[in-house]
């Protein structure tokens, strides 16, 4: 059994599960196994808590039908959905919890943005009063019960509205987590109580002496073709304006304010690698609907070969290492379904990239197990393997503390007390593949 807190591995254990809870964890010699229990032989294998993907947009329209099974097949038993159609996502959350659909337990965000963003599935705010009303409406139903689990600010929220959102979320005790809008700095967002910052784009800009200039340019940009131009522009600016002293102050502020960061390193990989086969994974295409793949390919075609060099020149793993060394707590997230970011599979890649950035295998494993439970205030039921905890578990063929790539070597998954042995996991994959065939 792998202890993700201490980093120790203890042999010869038995775990008993009744319903969706763990009723016993301890030495095999001390276990009293009921006569009618189903026995899973874990000898020579390694048990870890279920994995979490803390940044997804998977449970909407076409994506949800296969995202859930793919996540479970990859040992992802929990996910934080960062917001699209909230009513649809809430329905998926209820159906998964009731066992009507296959998928991870979900934490649901409601997305809020400014009037520049014209999409219809998010709340639009302009003034401080708009921000207050958005929190009141999205976080609570008329009867006072909870609606969304948290409020997610997006990139074009105006400054006044942002502070309205932040203050009302704090007043109601609602988590406030997402992008840092271009209207505020990373330091200001952290001081305002934003619980987590998503992606490293904002941090990279915050570490630049030209931060205010770049944020001003991005503030009126929503069209993707314009965004491609801005990536090129940002790359050139960031290469020349990185300020290590300013960056230290920003990171120290995040650590002091206990602001979490979800780096989503995997989302940058196709761009930095020129959309080669190593980053696009054609072997996973059979699990992705054609309509989604078509959108990915349009993104790829919009980039010039030279753009990869531009992105690579300013994007590195150094900021992730700096965050970790400073004590900023990190969460594993993928941002699927961004181009060539696949449900479940890409979380294992994210863990590998976190190790490449300087985390130990144990630290990387915590970002997908213990840290999500701590962030969600759910250490009493999630994050470790212990008596009374929810039965979200992954049984591996090899030790992930020796090589983080071993999180891929899954022999069984338990999701909310439901067992998926290797045969059942393979059946999930075959079902998705056959469903997507013309």
Order of alpha helices (4+ residues) and beta strands (2+ residues): beta-beta-beta-beta-alpha-beta-alpha-beta-beta-alpha-beta-alpha-beta-alpha-beta-alpha-alpha-alpha-alpha-beta-alpha-alpha-alpha-alpha-alpha-alpha-alpha-alpha-beta-beta-beta-alpha
